[in-house]
Amino acid sequence: MDLSKEVREKLIQTALQVREWAYVPYSGYRVGAALLSASGRIYDGVNIENASYSPTVCGERVAVFKAVSEGERQFVAIAVASDNGGSPCGVCRQVMAEFGLDLHVIGVDKDANVTYECSLRELLPKAFTPADLAE
């Protein structure tokens, strides 16, 4: 997926900016995500922790859920910003895979250094997708 330099930078900057809204009283590990839909709209998300840990939700999933709840089903790219530029967890990868493995994924650290850039297909090889249910 070829993103324009401007769109790529806007995704990265949005992910970095929304990190500040993360609710992380337990881990202190802030994550911001900026998801570009096929319609051109950007949906942001942050991680939200909970004292019982299990209900904690990652920023990537918040962005996807916001987009889906507003009718979006096709996504082009997502930027994920964290302190160290970590990659999405397995649950986030699976949620994103529901909508297509060609999603362009960009990881950045808190200083906007790109730590990885690849397709979701590369992050989640042999993904379980809706097509597997039809077989």
Buried (B, 14 or more C-beta within 10 A) or exposed (E): EEBEEEBBEBBBBBBBEBBEBBEBEEEEBBBBBBBBBEEEEBBBBBBBBEEEEEEBBBBBBBBBBBBBEEEBEEBBBBBBBBEEBBBBBEEBBBBBBBBBBEBBBBBBBBEBEEBBBEBBBEBBEEBEBEEEEEE
